[in-house]
């Protein structure tokens, strides 16, 4: 095909060095399904004198008007060079996509870890409050002036102790749930 830079009416600086030249262009579709489905194109281009074109130049060539030209056979060496370039671009693109997904995954794991830590800290704070209340109840029982008051305060302390033990079991269960 014949691309007409002048007829585009655009000034595309990246294509200026290619004006009046000919060469070979290849495009391939890359699809990746990981966190999300993603489709992109990779480009490879080589001028007739063997100079490789970069991705941006190749991509911008598709912005130009074109007409079908006379069919030409692609030399085997050029086909091999284009295939090699496309494979390298695919690998680079897949590595970038994988790195981006890995960064997203790491960020989500950090959020989960912070949430789990906050949840555990909250549960521990509740347990510490119960421990403090239990200490205070036992102290009050020891310093009660009469035996009936001592017994009443001792019963209250035992109820608090039972609640604390139940809270520890709940903490252990909640901690397992958080880990899951």
MDTraj code that builds the backbone (N, CA, C; nanometers):
import mdtraj as md
import numpy as np

residues = "UNK UNK UNK UNK UNK UNK UNK UNK UNK UNK UNK UNK UNK UNK UNK UNK UNK UNK UNK UNK UNK UNK UNK UNK UNK UNK UNK UNK UNK UNK UNK UNK UNK UNK UNK UNK UNK UNK UNK UNK UNK UNK UNK UNK UNK UNK UNK UNK UNK UNK UNK UNK UNK UNK UNK UNK UNK UNK UNK UNK UNK UNK UNK UNK UNK UNK UNK UNK UNK UNK UNK UNK UNK UNK UNK UNK UNK UNK UNK UNK UNK UNK UNK UNK UNK UNK UNK UNK UNK UNK UNK UNK UNK UNK UNK UNK UNK UNK UNK UNK UNK UNK UNK UNK UNK UNK UNK UNK UNK UNK UNK UNK UNK UNK UNK UNK UNK UNK UNK UNK UNK UNK UNK UNK UNK UNK UNK UNK UNK UNK UNK UNK UNK UNK UNK UNK UNK UNK UNK UNK UNK UNK UNK UNK UNK UNK UNK UNK UNK UNK UNK UNK UNK UNK UNK UNK UNK UNK UNK UNK UNK UNK UNK UNK UNK UNK UNK UNK UNK UNK UNK UNK UNK UNK UNK UNK UNK UNK UNK UNK".split()
xyz = np.array([
    [0.0855, -0.1165, 0.0000],
    [0.0000, 0.0000, 0.0000],
    [0.0903, 0.1230, 0.0000],
    [0.0341, 0.2302, -0.0487],
    [0.1072, 0.3561, -0.0576],
    [0.0421, 0.4523, 0.0421],
    [0.1232, 0.5008, 0.1357],
    [0.0765, 0.5944, 0.2375],
    [0.1072, 0.7361, 0.1894],
    [0.0123, 0.8281, 0.2038],
    [0.0283, 0.9643, 0.1522],
    [0.0356, 1.0636, 0.2682],
    [0.1579, 1.0920, 0.3093],
    [0.1801, 1.1850, 0.4210],
    [0.1271, 1.3236, 0.3877],
    [0.1541, 1.3724, 0.2673],
    [0.1146, 1.5086, 0.2284],
    [-0.0377, 1.5228, 0.2294],
    [-0.1094, 1.4179, 0.1862],
    [-0.2557, 1.4254, 0.1783],
    [-0.3209, 1.4191, 0.3160],
    [-0.2432, 1.3836, 0.4181],
    [-0.3021, 1.3733, 0.5517],
    [-0.3349, 1.5107, 0.6089],
    [-0.2638, 1.6128, 0.5617],
    [-0.2859, 1.7468, 0.6138],
    [-0.2352, 1.7632, 0.7559],
    [-0.1595, 1.6684, 0.8016],
    [-0.1087, 1.6725, 0.9384],
    [0.0426, 1.6892, 0.9359],
    [0.0941, 1.7456, 1.0441],
    [0.2384, 1.7522, 1.0622],
    [0.2728, 1.6528, 1.1732],
    [0.3197, 1.5359, 1.1352],
    [0.3500, 1.4302, 1.2311],
    [0.5027, 1.4174, 1.2368],
    [0.5609, 1.4838, 1.3345],
    [0.7070, 1.4950, 1.3421],
    [0.7771, 1.3595, 1.3440],
    [0.7174, 1.2632, 1.4088],
    [0.7833, 1.1335, 1.4214],
    [0.7938, 1.0614, 1.2861],
    [0.7088, 1.1028, 1.1900],
    [0.7113, 1.0387, 1.0574],
    [0.7964, 1.1149, 0.9559],
    [0.8375, 1.2354, 0.9899],
    [0.9186, 1.3161, 0.8967],
    [1.0384, 1.2388, 0.8413],
    [1.1157, 1.1666, 0.9254],
    [1.2321, 1.0963, 0.8699],
    [1.1955, 0.9861, 0.7701],
    [1.0709, 0.9456, 0.7660],
    [1.0300, 0.8368, 0.6770],
    [0.9718, 0.8866, 0.5446],
    [0.9553, 1.0157, 0.5300],
    [0.8965, 1.0701, 0.4059],
    [0.9779, 1.0286, 0.2856],
    [0.9055, 0.9806, 0.1822],
    [0.9702, 0.9424, 0.0576],
    [1.0389, 0.8073, 0.0627],
    [1.0255, 0.7368, 0.1710],
    [1.0923, 0.6069, 0.1845],
    [0.9893, 0.4959, 0.1744],
    [1.0386, 0.3751, 0.1594],
    [0.9497, 0.2590, 0.1555],
    [1.0029, 0.1541, 0.2516],
    [0.9191, 0.0572, 0.2790],
    [0.9614, -0.0458, 0.3713],
    [0.8489, -0.1439, 0.3983],
    [0.8619, -0.2094, 0.5101],
    [0.7691, -0.3165, 0.5463],
    [0.7123, -0.2890, 0.6859],
    [0.5865, -0.3213, 0.7005],
    [0.5169, -0.2943, 0.8256],
    [0.4376, -0.4182, 0.8647],
    [0.4422, -0.4509, 0.9927],
    [0.3649, -0.5655, 1.0440],
    [0.2939, -0.5227, 1.1716],
    [0.1794, -0.5823, 1.1924],
    [0.0994, -0.5529, 1.3104],
    [0.0458, -0.6858, 1.3627],
    [0.0436, -0.7005, 1.4953],
    [-0.0092, -0.8233, 1.5562],
    [-0.0980, -0.7864, 1.6742],
    [-0.1969, -0.8674, 1.6952],
    [-0.2912, -0.8495, 1.8066],
    [-0.2401, -0.9306, 1.9251],
    [-0.2374, -0.8663, 2.0430],
    [-0.1965, -0.9343, 2.1661],
    [-0.3140, -0.9281, 2.2623],
    [-0.3537, -1.0424, 2.3124],
    [-0.4638, -1.0495, 2.4072],
    [-0.4130, -1.1165, 2.5338],
    [-0.4496, -1.0578, 2.6468],
    [-0.4081, -1.1142, 2.7748],
    [-0.5272, -1.1139, 2.8682],
    [-0.5483, -1.2252, 2.9322],
    [-0.6555, -1.2348, 3.0303],
    [-0.5911, -1.2669, 3.1640],
    [-0.5969, -1.1713, 3.2537],
    [-0.5450, -1.1908, 3.3895],
    [-0.6487, -1.1302, 3.4830],
    [-0.6178, -1.0175, 3.5415],
    [-0.7158, -0.9500, 3.6261],
    [-0.8314, -0.8994, 3.5415],
    [-0.7996, -0.8536, 3.4237],
    [-0.8981, -0.8076, 3.3268],
    [-0.8537, -0.8562, 3.1901],
    [-0.9476, -0.8609, 3.0992],
    [-0.9139, -0.8946, 2.9609],
    [-0.8591, -0.7684, 2.8949],
    [-0.7493, -0.7832, 2.8250],
    [-0.6872, -0.6664, 2.7636],
    [-0.6380, -0.7037, 2.6247],
    [-0.6698, -0.6187, 2.5281],
    [-0.6277, -0.6390, 2.3904],
    [-0.5487, -0.5173, 2.3452],
    [-0.4355, -0.5433, 2.2796],
    [-0.3547, -0.4352, 2.2259],
    [-0.2905, -0.4818, 2.0962],
    [-0.2401, -0.3843, 2.0225],
    [-0.1669, -0.4150, 1.9009],
    [-0.0197, -0.3843, 1.9224],
    [0.0654, -0.4653, 1.8614],
    [0.2089, -0.4364, 1.8580],
    [0.2468, -0.4200, 1.7112],
    [0.3426, -0.3333, 1.6873],
    [0.3820, -0.3003, 1.5517],
    [0.5317, -0.3245, 1.5328],
    [0.5673, -0.3545, 1.4102],
    [0.7085, -0.3664, 1.3726],
    [0.7217, -0.3120, 1.2313],
    [0.8294, -0.2429, 1.2067],
    [0.8515, -0.1877, 1.0740],
    [0.9988, -0.1811, 1.0422],
    [1.0276, -0.1984, 0.9143],
    [1.1654, -0.1946, 0.8658],
    [1.1656, -0.1198, 0.7329],
    [1.2571, -0.0261, 0.7184],
    [1.2695, 0.0433, 0.5902],
    [1.3412, -0.0491, 0.4922],
    [1.3345, -0.0131, 0.3648],
    [1.3996, -0.0966, 0.2626],
    [1.5498, -0.1085, 0.2836],
    [1.6106, -0.0097, 0.3489],
    [1.7552, -0.0199, 0.3733],
    [1.7860, -0.0871, 0.5074],
    [1.6852, -0.1498, 0.5713],
    [1.7083, -0.2328, 0.6892],
    [1.6976, -0.1624, 0.8231],
    [1.6625, -0.0331, 0.8229],
    [1.6495, 0.0389, 0.9496],
    [1.5179, 0.0018, 1.0174],
    [1.5269, -0.0306, 1.1436],
    [1.4062, -0.0636, 1.2198],
    [1.3333, 0.0644, 1.2574],
    [1.2005, 0.0593, 1.2507],
    [1.1183, 0.1721, 1.2935],
    [1.0686, 0.1413, 1.4344],
    [1.0457, 0.2472, 1.5117],
    [0.9958, 0.2203, 1.6466],
    [0.8437, 0.2066, 1.6451],
    [0.7908, 0.1601, 1.7578],
    [0.6465, 0.1343, 1.7694],
    [0.5631, 0.2586, 1.7373],
    [0.6056, 0.3737, 1.7882],
    [0.5294, 0.4970, 1.7686],
    [0.5221, 0.5338, 1.6211],
    [0.6329, 0.5199, 1.5503],
    [0.6318, 0.5490, 1.4068],
    [0.5360, 0.4552, 1.3340],
    [0.5471, 0.3273, 1.3657],
    [0.4598, 0.2291, 1.3005],
    [0.3133, 0.2601, 1.3280],
    [0.2819, 0.2909, 1.4514],
    [0.1438, 0.3205, 1.4891],
    [0.0919, 0.4430, 1.4151],
    [0.1735, 0.5463, 1.4063],
    [0.1298, 0.6716, 1.3424],
    [0.1126, 0.6565, 1.1912],
    [0.1785, 0.5582, 1.1301],
    [0.1583, 0.5348, 0.9866],
    [0.0119, 0.5008, 0.9577],
    [-0.0562, 0.4430, 1.0544],
    [-0.1968, 0.4079, 1.0349],
    [-0.2884, 0.5305, 1.0383],
    [-0.2341, 0.6470, 1.0724],
    [-0.3115, 0.7707, 1.0700],
    [-0.3121, 0.8352, 0.9305],
    [-0.2319, 0.7821, 0.8401],
    [-0.2187, 0.8396, 0.7065],
    [-0.3166, 0.7753, 0.6095],
    [-0.3641, 0.8551, 0.5128],
    [-0.4464, 0.7949, 0.4067],
    [-0.3595, 0.7007, 0.3233],
    [-0.4223, 0.5969, 0.2709],
    [-0.3464, 0.4969, 0.1954],
    [-0.4261, 0.4474, 0.0763],
    [-0.3516, 0.4006, -0.0227],
    [-0.4104, 0.3360, -0.1410],
    [-0.3391, 0.2043, -0.1609],
    [-0.4121, 0.1114, -0.2181],
    [-0.3501, -0.0187, -0.2469],
    [-0.2457, 0.0001, -0.3556],
    [-0.1306, -0.0571, -0.3341],
    [-0.0232, -0.0512, -0.4321],
    [-0.0074, -0.1862, -0.4992],
    [0.0926, -0.1975, -0.5806],
    [0.1199, -0.3245, -0.6486],
    [0.1665, -0.4268, -0.5462],
    [0.1193, -0.5502, -0.5561],
    [0.1628, -0.6534, -0.4607],
    [0.3136, -0.6772, -0.4713],
    [0.3756, -0.6940, -0.3566],
    [0.5196, -0.7222, -0.3522],
    [0.5406, -0.8382, -0.2587],
    [0.6358, -0.9203, -0.2925],
    [0.6701, -1.0337, -0.2081],
    [0.7642, -0.9848, -0.0983],
    [0.7349, -1.0275, 0.0246],
    [0.8188, -0.9877, 0.1379],
    [0.9387, -1.0823, 0.1422],
    [1.0594, -1.0268, 0.1352],
    [1.1785, -1.1139, 0.1425],
    [1.1813, -1.1924, 0.2743],
    [1.2334, -1.3126, 0.2686],
    [1.2390, -1.3985, 0.3873],
    [1.3153, -1.3328, 0.5026],
    [1.4226, -1.2639, 0.4709],
    [1.5022, -1.1984, 0.5755],
    [1.4194, -1.0902, 0.6462],
    [1.3383, -1.0157, 0.5695],
    [1.2537, -0.9107, 0.6272],
    [1.1440, -0.9742, 0.7113],
    [1.0837, -1.0826, 0.6614],
    [0.9807, -1.1530, 0.7383],
    [1.0368, -1.1995, 0.8718],
    [1.1561, -1.2567, 0.8679],
    [1.2199, -1.3039, 0.9911],
    [1.2471, -1.1869, 1.0856],
    [1.2950, -1.0740, 1.0301],
    [1.3239, -0.9568, 1.1127],
    [1.1953, -0.9017, 1.1750],
    [1.0882, -0.8914, 1.0964],
    [0.9608, -0.8417, 1.1485],
    [0.9043, -0.9354, 1.2547],
    [0.9113, -1.0662, 1.2284],
    [0.8631, -1.1640, 1.3266],
    [0.9402, -1.1526, 1.4576],
    [1.0715, -1.1362, 1.4472],
    [1.1553, -1.1217, 1.5662],
    [1.1178, -0.9941, 1.6426],
    [1.0975, -0.8840, 1.5700],
    [1.0606, -0.7579, 1.6338],
    [0.9232, -0.7691, 1.7009],
    [0.8266, -0.8309, 1.6321],
    [0.6931, -0.8475, 1.6903],
    [0.6991, -0.9326, 1.8170],
    [0.7785, -1.0399, 1.8126],
    [0.7915, -1.1263, 1.9310],
    [0.8513, -1.0483, 2.0481],
    [0.9522, -0.9667, 2.0199],
    [1.0148, -0.8868, 2.1262],
    [0.9146, -0.7850, 2.1821],
    [0.8387, -0.7201, 2.0935],
    [0.7380, -0.6232, 2.1392],
    [0.6286, -0.6923, 2.2208],
    [0.5885, -0.8119, 2.1771],
    [0.4882, -0.8883, 2.2532],
    [0.5393, -0.9171, 2.3936],
    [0.6633, -0.9644, 2.4018],
    [0.7218, -0.9968, 2.5325],
    [0.7281, -0.8742, 2.6219],
    [0.7697, -0.7611, 2.5657],
    [0.7771, -0.6367, 2.6422],
    [0.6388, -0.5961, 2.6917],
    [0.5396, -0.6029, 2.6026],
    [0.4028, -0.5657, 2.6391],
    [0.3488, -0.6592, 2.7472],
    [0.3693, -0.7881, 2.7309],
    [0.3211, -0.8838, 2.8306],
    [0.3910, -0.8634, 2.9650],
    [0.5201, -0.8326, 2.9610],
    [0.5932, -0.8058, 3.0855],
    [0.5368, -0.6817, 3.1546],
    [0.5069, -0.5776, 3.0766],
    [0.4487, -0.4553, 3.1342],
    [0.3115, -0.4833, 3.1944],
    [0.2292, -0.5590, 3.1218],
    [0.0953, -0.5912, 3.1707],
    [0.1037, -0.6757, 3.2985],
    [0.1944, -0.7714, 3.2987],
    [0.2119, -0.8576, 3.4149],
    [0.2623, -0.7775, 3.5342],
    [0.3577, -0.6881, 3.5102],
    [0.4102, -0.6037, 3.6187],
    [0.3007, -0.5131, 3.6744],
    [0.2190, -0.4563, 3.5869],
    [0.1101, -0.3699, 3.6322],
    [0.0110, -0.4500, 3.7172],
    [-0.0242, -0.5712, 3.6699],
    [-0.1156, -0.6560, 3.7467],
    [-0.0536, -0.6978, 3.8795],
    [0.0765, -0.7254, 3.8788],
    [0.1449, -0.7636, 4.0027],
    [0.1445, -0.6469, 4.1014],
    [0.1657, -0.5259, 4.0510],
    [0.1617, -0.4074, 4.1386],
    [0.0222, -0.3885, 4.1973],
    [-0.0801, -0.4071, 4.1144],
    [-0.2176, -0.3962, 4.1640],
    [-0.2428, -0.5020, 4.2717],
    [-0.1991, -0.6240, 4.2442],
    [-0.2194, -0.7340, 4.3391],
    [-0.1483, -0.7037, 4.4714],
    [-0.0241, -0.6557, 4.4629],
    [0.0511, -0.6205, 4.5845],
    [-0.0209, -0.5112, 4.6641],
    [-0.0728, -0.4119, 4.5945],
    [-0.1451, -0.3035, 4.6624],
    [-0.2703, -0.3574, 4.7320],
    [-0.3416, -0.4468, 4.6654],
    [-0.4619, -0.5056, 4.7264],
    [-0.4253, -0.5921, 4.8468],
    [-0.3154, -0.6661, 4.8366],
    [-0.2713, -0.7478, 4.9494],
    [-0.2308, -0.6599, 5.0675],
    [-0.1651, -0.5476, 5.0382],
    [-0.1292, -0.4531, 5.1448],
    [-0.2537, -0.3995, 5.2144],
    [-0.3563, -0.3671, 5.1353],
    [-0.4822, -0.3190, 5.1945],
    [-0.5411, -0.4259, 5.2861],
    [-0.5435, -0.5501, 5.2383],
    [-0.5974, -0.6589, 5.3197],
    [-0.5158, -0.6792, 5.4469],
    [-0.3839, -0.6730, 5.4336],
    [-0.2981, -0.6901, 5.5514],
    [-0.3225, -0.5795, 5.6533],
    [-0.3353, -0.4542, 5.6043],
    [-0.3615, -0.3428, 5.6968],
    [-0.4979, -0.3592, 5.7635],
    [-0.5981, -0.4024, 5.6853],
    [-0.7310, -0.4248, 5.7423],
    [-0.7236, -0.5324, 5.8501],
    [-0.6545, -0.6450, 5.8199],
    [-0.6437, -0.7543, 5.9159],
    [-0.5731, -0.7072, 6.0430],
    [-0.4667, -0.6295, 6.0260],
    [-0.3931, -0.5777, 6.1419],
    [-0.4817, -0.4850, 6.2256],
    [-0.5559, -0.3974, 6.1580],
    [-0.6475, -0.3070, 6.2297],
    [-0.7535, -0.3866, 6.3050],
    [-0.8064, -0.4881, 6.2407],
    [-0.9101, -0.5704, 6.3039],
    [-0.8536, -0.6418, 6.4265],
    [-0.7347, -0.6995, 6.4126],
    [-0.6715, -0.7675, 6.5266],
    [-0.6430, -0.6686, 6.6398],
    [-0.5916, -0.5516, 6.6056],
    [-0.5629, -0.4498, 6.7078],
    [-0.6904, -0.4096, 6.7813],
    [-0.7987, -0.3971, 6.7071],
    [-0.9262, -0.3614, 6.7687],
    [-0.9715, -0.4706, 6.8652],
    [-0.9597, -0.5951, 6.8226],
    [-0.9987, -0.7064, 6.9097],
    [-0.9086, -0.7124, 7.0336],
    [-0.7787, -0.6905, 7.0142],
    [-0.6854, -0.6920, 7.1274],
    [-0.7164, -0.5785, 7.2254],
    [-0.7539, -0.4631, 7.1723],
    [-0.7881, -0.3502, 7.2593],
    [-0.9107, -0.3846, 7.3440],
    [-1.0078, -0.4507, 7.2829],
    [-1.1259, -0.4926, 7.3590],
    [-1.0864, -0.5907, 7.4696],
    [-0.9967, -0.6826, 7.4371],
    [-0.9507, -0.7792, 7.5374],
    [-0.8734, -0.7091, 7.6489],
    [-0.7918, -0.6121, 7.6131],
    [-0.7158, -0.5376, 7.7145],
    [-0.8104, -0.4618, 7.8075],
    [-0.9155, -0.4054, 7.7509],
    [-1.0151, -0.3365, 7.8339],
    [-1.0811, -0.4343, 7.9312],
    [-1.1123, -0.5530, 7.8819],
    [-1.1731, -0.6542, 7.9698],
    [-1.0767, -0.6959, 8.0794],
    [-0.9492, -0.7128, 8.0445],
    [-0.8480, -0.7488, 8.1450],
    [-0.8391, -0.6408, 8.2523],
    [-0.8405, -0.5178, 8.2105],
    [-0.8330, -0.4070, 8.3053],
    [-0.9566, -0.4047, 8.3959],
    [-1.0736, -0.4264, 8.3378],
    [-1.1972, -0.4298, 8.4178],
    [-1.1941, -0.5459, 8.5164],
    [-1.1401, -0.6594, 8.4739],
    [-1.1302, -0.7759, 8.5626],
    [-1.0346, -0.7469, 8.6781],
    [-0.9217, -0.6860, 8.6509],
    [-0.8267, -0.6495, 8.7570],
    [-0.8937, -0.5578, 8.8592],
    [-0.9670, -0.4607, 8.8072],
    [-1.0342, -0.3654, 8.8948],
    [-1.1409, -0.4359, 8.9801],
    [-1.2148, -0.5291, 8.9198],
    [-1.3186, -0.6019, 8.9942],
    [-1.2561, -0.6874, 9.1046],
    [-1.1444, -0.7524, 9.0762],
    [-1.0769, -0.8341, 9.1780],
    [-1.0222, -0.7455, 9.2907],
    [-0.9706, -0.6299, 9.2546],
    [-0.9188, -0.5367, 9.3542],
    [-1.0329, -0.4893, 9.4449],
    [-1.1451, -0.4567, 9.3850],
    [-1.2617, -0.4116, 9.4619],
    [-1.3104, -0.5225, 9.5564],
    [-1.3038, -0.6471, 9.5087],
    [-1.3470, -0.7597, 9.5925],
    [-1.2546, -0.7742, 9.7129],
    [-1.1246, -0.7551, 9.6926],
    [-1.0291, -0.7673, 9.8028],
    [-1.0492, -0.6588, 9.9076],
    [-1.0844, -0.5393, 9.8630],
    [-1.0952, -0.4266, 9.9558],
    [-1.2387, -0.4011, 10.0058],
    [-1.3284, -0.4906, 9.9718],
    [-1.4667, -0.4730, 10.0201],
    [-1.4683, -0.4830, 10.1732],
    [-1.5449, -0.3982, 10.2416],
    [-1.5403, -0.3932, 10.3875],
    [-1.6110, -0.5115, 10.4555],
    [-1.7111, -0.5699, 10.3898],
    [-1.7834, -0.6784, 10.4564],
    [-1.7789, -0.8038, 10.3713],
    [-1.8023, -0.9181, 10.4389],
    [-1.7990, -1.0463, 10.3690],
    [-1.9059, -1.0554, 10.2601],
    [-2.0305, -1.0158, 10.2843],
    [-2.1309, -1.0222, 10.1771],
    [-2.0913, -0.9369, 10.0560],
    [-2.0325, -0.8202, 10.0789],
    [-1.9866, -0.7365, 9.9673],
    [-1.8709, -0.8042, 9.8940],
    [-1.7808, -0.8666, 9.9703],
    [-1.6678, -0.9385, 9.9083],
    [-1.7214, -1.0496, 9.8168],
    [-1.8195, -1.1270, 9.8667],
    [-1.8770, -1.2357, 9.7865],
    [-1.9449, -1.1810, 9.6607],
    [-2.0213, -1.0752, 9.6745],
    [-2.0915, -1.0162, 9.5602],
    [-1.9918, -0.9664, 9.4546],
    [-1.8894, -0.9001, 9.5013],
    [-1.7878, -0.8478, 9.4088],
    [-1.7056, -0.9610, 9.3471],
    [-1.6848, -1.0690, 9.4222],
    [-1.6130, -1.1854, 9.3705],
    [-1.6955, -1.2519, 9.2591],
    [-1.8280, -1.2626, 9.2795],
    [-1.9152, -1.3194, 9.1749],
    [-1.9097, -1.2323, 9.0486],
    [-1.9142, -1.1034, 9.0668],
    [-1.9071, -1.0112, 8.9527],
    [-1.7737, -1.0298, 8.8793],
    [-1.6657, -1.0477, 8.9550],
    [-1.5336, -1.0691, 8.8947],
    [-1.5326, -1.1994, 8.8154],
    [-1.5953, -1.3054, 8.8687],
    [-1.6006, -1.4337, 8.7969],
    [-1.6784, -1.4197, 8.6659],
    [-1.7891, -1.3431, 8.6687],
    [-1.8656, -1.3212, 8.5452],
    [-1.7811, -1.2484, 8.4415],
    [-1.7070, -1.1501, 8.4883],
    [-1.6160, -1.0791, 8.3964],
    [-1.5099, -1.1735, 8.3408],
    [-1.4598, -1.2633, 8.4264],
    [-1.3588, -1.3589, 8.3822],
    [-1.4169, -1.4527, 8.2763],
    [-1.5402, -1.4964, 8.2958],
    [-1.6058, -1.5813, 8.1961],
    [-1.6228, -1.5070, 8.0637],
    [-1.6632, -1.3806, 8.0737],
    [-1.6776, -1.2990, 7.9527],
    [-1.5437, -1.2818, 7.8816],
    [-1.4384, -1.2635, 7.9608],
    [-1.3054, -1.2479, 7.9028],
    [-1.2626, -1.3755, 7.8311],
    [-1.2847, -1.4915, 7.8939],
    [-1.2500, -1.6192, 7.8307],
    [-1.3282, -1.6380, 7.7005],
    [-1.4544, -1.6018, 7.7034],
    [-1.5373, -1.6102, 7.5827],
    [-1.4837, -1.5143, 7.4761],
    [-1.4416, -1.3971, 7.5179],
    [-1.3854, -1.2989, 7.4247],
    [-1.2547, -1.3505, 7.3633],
    [-1.1717, -1.4194, 7.4420],
    [-1.0482, -1.4770, 7.3881],
    [-1.0802, -1.5840, 7.2843],
    [-1.1801, -1.6684, 7.3116],
    [-1.2196, -1.7688, 7.2120],
    [-1.2694, -1.6995, 7.0846],
    [-1.3490, -1.5949, 7.1022],
    [-1.3988, -1.5189, 6.9873],
    [-1.2818, -1.4544, 6.9113],
    [-1.1835, -1.4048, 6.9860],
    [-1.0651, -1.3458, 6.9225],
    [-0.9920, -1.4501, 6.8390],
    [-0.9702, -1.5689, 6.8944],
    [-0.9014, -1.6756, 6.8203],
    [-0.9779, -1.7115, 6.6931],
    [-1.1097, -1.7225, 6.7057],
    [-1.1922, -1.7558, 6.5893],
    [-1.1875, -1.6425, 6.4863],
    [-1.2011, -1.5199, 6.5329],
    [-1.1962, -1.4041, 6.4428],
    [-1.0598, -1.3938, 6.3758],
    [-0.9548, -1.4251, 6.4501],
    [-0.8194, -1.4208, 6.3920],
    [-0.8056, -1.5234, 6.2804],
    [-0.8604, -1.6410, 6.2999],
    [-0.8582, -1.7422, 6.1925],
    [-0.9387, -1.6947, 6.0711],
    [-1.0546, -1.6345, 6.0973],
    [-1.1375, -1.5828, 5.9882],
    [-1.0634, -1.4729, 5.9117],
    [-0.9976, -1.3862, 5.9843],
    [-0.9212, -1.2781, 5.9201],
    [-0.8118, -1.3367, 5.8318],
    [-0.7404, -1.4382, 5.8824],
    [-0.6342, -1.5001, 5.8032],
    [-0.6901, -1.5624, 5.6743],
    [-0.8068, -1.6212, 5.6878],
    [-0.8675, -1.6795, 5.5656],
    [-0.9050, -1.5699, 5.4689],
])
top = md.Topology()
chain = top.add_chain()
for i, resn in enumerate(residues, 1):
    res = top.add_residue(resn, chain, resSeq=i)
    for name in ("N", "CA", "C"):
        top.add_atom(name, md.element.get_by_symbol(name[0]), res)
traj = md.Trajectory(xyz[None], top)
